[in-house]
Amino acid sequence: MTFLDGGREAQCPPDPLYPNGIKVDISRGAAQACVVNLPYPAPRCGQWVIGCERCHQVNIVSAAGRPDDPRQVRIACRPDA
């Protein structure tokens, strides 16, 4: 996992519905998936590059360095892995 720093601070207030971050599921209900815990909150605005250690699929999730940042991401493994 790598953080790509966007070089700026968040300009909008955080979503008050998520004061402790969010869990992001981009697995689309896949039978085989990985769950990755992210460092929370992100240092600033940017993107987390998340790779599955088993199938090597790569996904990107954005973050803003706020309380409503992603804390955890569930990603699908490629079916051919």
C-alpha positions, -999 to 999 in steps of 0.1 A, spaced: 0 0 0 13 34 -10 -1 69 -3 1 93 -32 1 127 -15 -19 153 -34 1 181 -17 -29 199 -3 -52 201 27 -89 193 26 -111 224 18 -145 210 27 -157 199 62 -159 162 69 -192 143 67 -206 143 102 -222 109 96 -188 93 96 -168 108 126 -147 76 128 -140 69 92 -157 46 67 -153 10 55 -152 9 17 -163 -22 -2 -153 -23 -38 -154 -61 -41 -189 -61 -57 -198 -91 -36 -169 -113 -48 -166 -146 -31 -128 -141 -27 -117 -107 -14 -90 -91 7 -96 -66 35 -70 -39 39 -68 -17 70 -55 18 60 -35 42 82 -61 66 95 -66 94 89 -46 100 57 -19 127 61 -35 150 36 -56 149 4 -44 121 -19 -50 85 -29 -42 51 -14 -28 26 -39 -39 -8 -26 -26 -41 -40 -39 -76 -33 -10 -97 -21 -25 -128 -36 -36 -119 -71 -17 -85 -74 -48 -66 -85 -44 -29 -78 -71 -4 -67 -70 33 -57 -91 49 -30 -91 86 -24 -87 103 10 -87 138 23 -70 137 57 -103 141 76 -123 121 101 -145 107 73 -115 91 55 -115 54 46 -103 32 74 -107 -2 57 -111 -13 21 -125 -47 8 -112 -55 -27 -120 -85 -49 -94 -109 -60 -92 -117 -97 -112 -148 -104 -82 -164 -123 -58 -160 -93 
